[in-house]
């Protein structure tokens, strides 16, 4: 589609040219506009400005990877029991338990020989609303012994949630839910770990007759603590600590693994020839573009839209609720081809464009990219790759997953880029 604007040029009117273009774009005007000017000597008597539309298959690479944020780097710990759509567990690590305590009545440390009133204390985020269903039914929190040789693999940890490993549980009523929850832990189990100098690793499971989920604070903020009495008048509080990996140079990783989320059950995988954003653990999609140089180099782009055909993911958690999809620019050099690395450096905070979709819906969705395409027009494709990451916000909190057809799908379903642009006008001299 071409839309033409005729301007009888002159130097006093040249500075207003793009004002006319913007007005034409906003109103989808197909009329011819003439402006009489008083200086025919500097420019040709009539100069035609064409507002052009084109739709191209500009996506040359699109790839979806899972596992964001990295395990242990969650801003909140998602504990969910949502029937067939999602079941997550939270792992808490106490890899060091002191064998002595200080008593005010004795000058030296006392050896712990008894444990009473042991409990795990966690803090729940009650302020987050978007994507998090309000708790409306009773639920129970259960704690299991999940100490195993394999530290972080869900397939190895989930089978440890058995009745024989249950260390404590507590029911909660929805109407009396507070931000601090306390769940009893087996006194004998805690004392055994203290005497033998071994790990205490607790796996938490949520049980409810209805779809329910909670968000808990991780070790980086309001962390869980283990509290117990080694004497009738003394209470000890033990902080989370991980000794995995054993390499002391990996301090950051060890800190991350003090608590983390594992997925016991998730929706079915998306179909072939699709890309996705969101879910638990969250997915990100890398998209790389090849744009016509004749458009970027000699035109002004006034609109750029990524057209995505959505696949209905009706088994997604929160399938009927909207989720925000962000286009995050990736500013790496073209020689960087490690998709995992490229996606790891992205953040929705860097995005300038977004759209909202419901996972259960289908059809063509329009994600505006005009700001990003204008930046690409001012950069060199040989030094800065033209790519984005599709992400959801916030990752790890809202388990909804949006799915779209990829560049390998049938031609009518592939991602396309719609550009509206104006060839640059050159002011001539006699």
C-alpha positions as CSV (number, residue, x, y, z in Angstrom):
1,X,0.0,0.0,0.0
2,X,1.4,3.4,-1.0
3,X,0.1,6.7,0.3
4,X,1.3,9.9,-1.5
5,X,1.8,13.4,-0.3
6,X,2.8,16.1,-2.8
7,X,4.8,19.0,-1.5
8,X,5.8,22.0,-3.7
9,X,9.1,22.4,-2.1
10,X,11.0,25.4,-0.8
11,X,13.5,26.0,1.9
12,X,11.0,27.8,4.2
13,X,8.7,24.7,4.1
14,X,11.3,21.9,4.1
15,X,11.6,21.9,7.8
16,X,7.9,20.9,8.1
17,X,8.0,18.0,5.8
18,X,8.0,15.3,8.4
19,X,5.1,17.0,10.2
20,X,3.1,16.4,7.1
21,X,4.3,12.8,7.0
22,X,3.3,12.2,10.6
23,X,-0.2,13.6,10.1
24,X,-0.7,11.4,7.0
25,X,0.4,8.3,8.9
26,X,-2.0,9.0,11.8
27,X,-5.0,9.5,9.6
28,X,-4.2,6.9,6.9
29,X,-4.8,9.6,4.4
30,X,-4.7,8.9,0.7
31,X,-5.3,12.4,-0.3
32,X,-2.8,14.6,-2.2
33,X,-1.7,17.6,-0.3
34,X,-0.2,20.7,-2.1
35,X,1.7,23.4,-0.4
36,X,2.6,26.5,-2.3
37,X,6.0,28.0,-1.5
38,X,7.8,31.1,-2.5
39,X,11.2,29.8,-3.4
40,X,11.3,27.7,-6.6
41,X,15.0,28.3,-7.1
42,X,16.4,26.0,-4.4
43,X,14.4,22.9,-5.2
44,X,12.5,21.2,-7.9
45,X,9.1,22.7,-8.4
46,X,7.3,19.5,-7.1
47,X,8.6,16.7,-4.9
48,X,6.6,13.5,-4.2
49,X,6.8,11.9,-0.8
50,X,5.4,8.4,-0.7
51,X,4.3,6.7,2.5
52,X,4.8,3.0,1.8
53,X,3.7,-0.2,3.6
54,X,5.4,-3.5,3.3
55,X,5.2,-6.9,5.1
56,X,8.3,-9.0,5.0
57,X,9.5,-12.3,6.5
58,X,12.5,-10.7,8.3
59,X,13.0,-13.3,11.1
60,X,16.0,-15.5,10.1
61,X,16.5,-17.2,13.5
62,X,14.0,-17.8,16.3
63,X,14.8,-20.2,19.2
64,X,13.1,-20.8,22.6
65,X,15.0,-21.8,25.7
66,X,13.7,-22.6,29.2
67,X,15.0,-22.0,32.6
68,X,14.7,-18.3,33.5
69,X,15.5,-16.9,35.9
70,X,18.3,-19.3,36.7
71,X,17.7,-21.8,39.5
72,X,18.1,-20.0,42.8
73,X,17.8,-16.5,41.3
74,X,14.1,-16.3,41.7
75,X,12.8,-13.0,43.1
76,X,10.0,-14.9,44.7
77,X,9.6,-18.7,45.3
78,X,6.5,-19.9,43.6
79,X,4.8,-22.7,45.6
80,X,1.8,-23.9,43.5
81,X,-0.8,-26.7,43.6
82,X,-2.9,-26.0,40.5
83,X,-4.3,-29.3,39.6
84,X,-3.2,-30.6,36.2
85,X,-1.7,-27.3,35.1
86,X,1.1,-26.8,37.6
87,X,2.7,-28.3,40.7
88,X,5.8,-26.8,42.1
89,X,7.9,-27.4,45.3
90,X,10.3,-25.3,47.2
91,X,13.6,-26.6,48.5
92,X,15.3,-25.1,51.7
93,X,18.9,-26.0,52.6
94,X,20.4,-25.9,56.0
95,X,23.8,-27.5,55.3
96,X,25.3,-26.3,58.6
97,X,23.7,-26.8,62.0
98,X,25.6,-25.7,65.0
99,X,26.2,-28.4,67.7
100,X,26.6,-26.0,70.5
101,X,24.7,-22.9,71.8
102,X,25.4,-20.1,74.2
103,X,23.4,-19.9,77.4
104,X,23.4,-16.8,79.6
105,X,23.8,-18.9,82.7
106,X,27.0,-20.6,81.6
107,X,30.4,-19.1,80.6
108,X,31.1,-21.7,77.9
109,X,29.1,-23.0,75.0
110,X,26.8,-25.8,75.8
111,X,26.4,-28.9,73.6
112,X,22.9,-29.3,72.1
113,X,21.5,-32.6,73.5
114,X,17.8,-31.9,73.0
115,X,15.6,-30.1,70.4
116,X,12.1,-28.8,71.2
117,X,9.5,-26.9,69.2
118,X,11.4,-27.0,65.9
119,X,9.7,-25.1,63.1
120,X,10.4,-23.6,59.7
121,X,9.4,-19.9,59.4
122,X,8.7,-18.5,56.0
123,X,7.5,-15.1,54.8
124,X,4.8,-14.9,52.1
125,X,4.5,-12.0,49.7
126,X,0.9,-10.8,50.1
127,X,1.3,-7.7,48.0
128,X,1.7,-9.3,44.5
129,X,-1.6,-9.5,42.7
130,X,-1.0,-9.7,39.0
131,X,-1.2,-13.3,37.8
132,X,-1.4,-14.7,41.4
133,X,-4.9,-16.1,42.3
134,X,-6.1,-15.0,45.7
135,X,-6.1,-17.8,48.3
136,X,-9.8,-18.6,48.9
137,X,-9.7,-22.1,50.3
138,X,-8.0,-24.0,53.2
139,X,-4.6,-25.5,52.4
140,X,-1.8,-27.4,54.1
141,X,1.9,-27.0,53.9
142,X,4.0,-30.2,54.2
143,X,7.7,-30.6,54.8
144,X,9.7,-33.5,53.6
145,X,13.3,-34.8,54.0
146,X,14.8,-34.3,50.6
147,X,18.5,-34.8,51.4
148,X,19.9,-36.7,48.4
149,X,23.1,-37.1,46.4
150,X,21.5,-35.2,43.5
151,X,21.1,-31.6,44.6
152,X,19.0,-29.7,42.1
153,X,17.5,-32.1,39.5
154,X,13.7,-32.1,39.9
155,X,13.5,-35.7,38.5
156,X,15.6,-36.9,41.5
157,X,14.1,-34.7,44.2
158,X,10.3,-35.1,43.5
159,X,10.3,-38.8,44.3
160,X,11.5,-38.0,47.8
161,X,8.2,-36.4,48.7
162,X,6.8,-39.7,50.2
163,X,4.9,-40.3,53.5
164,X,7.9,-42.0,55.0
165,X,9.9,-38.8,54.6
166,X,7.3,-36.4,56.0
167,X,8.8,-34.3,58.7
168,X,5.9,-32.0,59.5
169,X,2.7,-30.3,58.3
170,X,0.3,-27.6,59.2
171,X,-3.1,-26.6,57.8
172,X,-4.0,-22.9,57.2
173,X,-7.3,-21.1,56.7
174,X,-7.6,-18.7,53.9
175,X,-9.4,-16.0,55.9
176,X,-6.7,-15.9,58.6
177,X,-3.6,-16.1,56.3
178,X,-0.8,-13.9,57.4
179,X,2.5,-12.9,55.9
180,X,4.6,-15.1,58.3
181,X,3.8,-18.8,58.3
182,X,5.3,-21.4,60.7
183,X,5.4,-25.1,60.0
184,X,6.5,-27.7,62.6
185,X,9.5,-29.8,61.9
186,X,10.3,-33.2,63.5
187,X,12.4,-32.5,66.6
188,X,14.1,-35.9,66.3
189,X,15.1,-35.2,62.7
190,X,16.7,-31.9,63.6
191,X,18.5,-33.4,66.6
192,X,19.8,-36.3,64.5
193,X,21.3,-33.9,61.9
194,X,22.9,-31.8,64.6
195,X,24.5,-34.8,66.4
196,X,25.8,-36.4,63.1
197,X,26.8,-33.1,61.5
198,X,24.8,-33.8,58.4
199,X,22.5,-31.7,56.1
200,X,18.9,-30.8,56.8
201,X,17.2,-30.2,53.5
202,X,13.5,-29.5,53.5
203,X,11.2,-29.8,50.6
204,X,7.9,-27.9,50.9
205,X,4.7,-29.0,49.2
206,X,1.3,-27.2,49.1
207,X,-1.8,-29.4,49.3
208,X,-5.3,-27.9,48.6
209,X,-8.6,-29.1,47.2
210,X,-8.7,-26.1,44.9
211,X,-6.1,-24.4,42.6
212,X,-3.8,-22.4,45.0
213,X,-0.4,-20.9,45.0
214,X,1.8,-18.8,47.3
215,X,4.8,-16.6,46.7
216,X,7.5,-16.8,49.3
217,X,10.6,-14.5,49.8
218,X,13.9,-16.1,48.9
219,X,17.2,-16.2,50.8
220,X,18.2,-12.8,49.2
221,X,15.5,-10.9,51.1
222,X,13.2,-12.2,53.8
223,X,14.7,-15.7,54.0
224,X,13.2,-18.8,55.6
225,X,14.7,-19.7,59.0
226,X,14.8,-22.8,61.2
227,X,13.9,-22.1,64.9
228,X,14.1,-24.5,67.8
229,X,14.8,-24.6,71.6
230,X,17.9,-26.4,72.8
231,X,16.8,-25.5,76.3
232,X,13.5,-24.5,77.8
233,X,14.5,-20.8,78.0
234,X,16.5,-20.5,74.8
235,X,15.5,-20.3,71.2
236,X,18.0,-20.7,68.3
237,X,17.4,-19.3,64.8
238,X,19.3,-21.0,62.0
239,X,19.7,-19.3,58.6
240,X,19.7,-20.9,55.2
241,X,23.1,-22.0,53.9
242,X,24.2,-24.2,51.0
243,X,27.6,-25.9,50.6
244,X,26.9,-26.9,47.0
245,X,28.9,-26.6,44.9
246,X,31.8,-27.5,47.2
247,X,34.2,-25.2,45.4
248,X,34.5,-22.2,47.6
249,X,35.2,-19.9,44.7
250,X,31.5,-20.4,43.6
251,X,30.2,-18.3,46.5
252,X,27.4,-16.7,44.4
253,X,26.1,-20.0,43.1
254,X,26.2,-21.5,46.6
255,X,24.2,-18.5,47.9
256,X,21.6,-18.9,45.1
257,X,21.1,-22.6,45.9
258,X,20.2,-22.0,49.6
259,X,16.6,-22.1,48.4
260,X,15.0,-22.7,45.0
261,X,11.9,-24.0,43.1
262,X,11.5,-27.3,41.3
263,X,8.6,-28.3,39.0
264,X,6.9,-31.5,39.9
265,X,4.2,-31.2,37.2
266,X,3.8,-28.8,34.3
267,X,1.5,-28.5,31.2
268,X,2.2,-30.5,28.1
269,X,5.0,-29.2,25.9
270,X,4.1,-26.7,23.2
271,X,3.6,-28.2,19.7
272,X,6.5,-28.3,17.2
273,X,7.2,-25.2,15.0
274,X,6.2,-22.8,17.8
275,X,8.0,-20.4,20.1
276,X,7.0,-19.3,23.6
277,X,7.4,-16.8,26.4
278,X,6.6,-17.4,30.1
279,X,5.7,-20.6,32.0
280,X,7.4,-22.2,34.9
281,X,10.4,-22.4,34.7
282,X,10.0,-19.4,32.3
283,X,10.9,-19.5,28.6
284,X,12.5,-16.8,26.5
285,X,12.6,-16.6,22.7
286,X,15.5,-15.3,20.7
287,X,14.6,-13.6,17.4
288,X,17.1,-12.3,14.9
289,X,16.1,-10.1,11.9
290,X,17.5,-9.4,8.5
291,X,16.1,-6.1,7.3
292,X,16.3,-4.7,3.8
293,X,19.2,-2.1,3.7
294,X,17.3,-0.1,1.0
295,X,14.6,0.6,3.6
296,X,16.8,1.3,6.6
297,X,19.5,3.3,4.7
298,X,17.3,5.5,2.6
299,X,14.0,5.8,4.4
300,X,12.5,7.0,7.6
301,X,10.5,4.2,9.4
302,X,7.3,5.7,10.9
303,X,5.9,2.4,12.1
304,X,7.2,-1.2,12.6
305,X,5.1,-4.0,13.9
306,X,6.1,-7.6,14.5
307,X,3.1,-9.8,13.5
308,X,2.9,-13.0,15.6
309,X,0.3,-15.7,15.1
310,X,-0.7,-17.0,18.5
311,X,-1.3,-20.7,19.2
312,X,-4.0,-21.3,21.9
313,X,-2.3,-22.8,24.9
314,X,-5.4,-23.7,26.8
315,X,-3.7,-25.9,29.4
316,X,-1.4,-23.0,30.5
317,X,-1.8,-21.9,34.1
318,X,-3.9,-18.7,34.2
319,X,-4.9,-19.4,30.5
320,X,-7.8,-16.9,30.7
321,X,-5.7,-14.1,32.2
322,X,-3.6,-11.6,30.3
323,X,0.1,-11.7,30.4
324,X,2.6,-9.0,29.2
325,X,5.0,-10.0,26.4
326,X,8.1,-7.8,26.1
327,X,10.5,-7.2,23.2
328,X,13.9,-6.8,24.8
329,X,16.7,-5.5,22.6
330,X,19.9,-7.6,22.4
331,X,22.9,-5.4,21.8
332,X,25.6,-8.0,21.3
333,X,27.9,-8.2,18.3
334,X,26.9,-10.5,15.4
335,X,29.8,-12.9,16.2
336,X,28.0,-13.9,19.5
337,X,25.9,-16.9,18.6
338,X,25.4,-18.6,21.9
339,X,21.6,-18.2,22.4
340,X,21.7,-19.2,26.0
341,X,24.2,-16.5,26.7
342,X,22.3,-13.9,24.7
343,X,19.0,-14.6,26.4
344,X,20.7,-14.5,29.9
345,X,21.7,-10.9,29.6
346,X,18.2,-9.6,28.8
347,X,15.8,-7.9,31.2
348,X,12.2,-6.8,30.6
349,X,13.3,-3.5,32.2
350,X,15.1,-2.7,29.0
351,X,12.1,-3.2,26.8
352,X,10.4,-0.2,25.1
353,X,7.5,-2.2,23.5
354,X,5.1,-4.8,24.8
355,X,1.7,-6.4,24.2
356,X,-0.8,-8.3,26.4
357,X,-2.3,-11.6,25.4
358,X,-4.3,-14.4,27.0
359,X,-2.6,-17.8,26.7
360,X,-5.9,-19.5,25.6
361,X,-6.5,-17.1,22.7
362,X,-5.4,-17.4,19.0
363,X,-5.0,-15.2,16.0
364,X,-2.5,-12.5,14.8
365,X,-1.0,-10.3,17.5
366,X,0.9,-7.0,16.8
367,X,4.0,-6.1,18.8
368,X,5.2,-2.6,18.0
369,X,9.0,-2.3,17.4
370,X,9.3,1.1,15.8
371,X,11.6,2.5,18.5
372,X,13.9,-0.5,18.1
373,X,13.9,-0.4,14.3
374,X,14.9,3.2,14.3
375,X,17.8,2.4,16.5
376,X,18.9,-0.4,14.1
377,X,18.7,2.2,11.3
378,X,21.4,4.2,13.1
379,X,23.7,1.3,13.8
380,X,25.9,-0.9,11.6
381,X,24.6,-4.4,11.1
382,X,28.2,-5.6,10.9
383,X,28.9,-4.6,14.5
384,X,25.5,-4.8,16.2
385,X,23.1,-7.7,15.6
386,X,19.5,-6.9,15.1
387,X,17.8,-9.2,17.5
388,X,15.3,-9.3,20.4
389,X,14.3,-11.5,23.2
390,X,10.6,-12.2,23.9
391,X,10.0,-12.4,27.6
392,X,7.2,-12.1,30.1
393,X,7.1,-9.9,33.1
394,X,7.5,-10.8,35.8
395,X,9.2,-14.1,35.2
396,X,8.8,-16.8,37.8
397,X,5.8,-15.1,39.4
398,X,3.2,-15.4,36.8
399,X,3.2,-19.0,35.4
400,X,1.2,-18.2,32.3
401,X,2.8,-19.2,29.0
402,X,2.1,-17.5,25.6
403,X,2.8,-19.6,22.4
404,X,3.3,-18.4,18.9
405,X,4.1,-20.0,15.5
406,X,7.8,-19.9,14.6
407,X,9.6,-19.0,11.4
408,X,9.5,-22.7,10.4
409,X,5.7,-22.9,10.4
410,X,3.5,-22.7,7.3
411,X,4.0,-19.4,5.5
412,X,0.7,-18.0,6.5
413,X,1.6,-18.5,10.2
414,X,5.2,-17.3,10.4
415,X,6.3,-14.1,12.2
416,X,6.3,-11.2,9.8
417,X,7.5,-7.6,10.1
418,X,5.2,-4.8,8.8
419,X,7.0,-1.6,8.0
420,X,5.6,1.8,7.2
421,X,8.2,4.1,5.9
422,X,8.9,7.3,3.9
423,X,11.7,7.5,1.4
424,X,14.0,10.3,2.5
425,X,13.5,13.6,0.6
426,X,16.6,15.2,-0.8
427,X,16.5,19.0,-1.2
428,X,18.1,20.0,-4.5
429,X,20.0,23.1,-5.6
430,X,19.8,24.7,-9.0
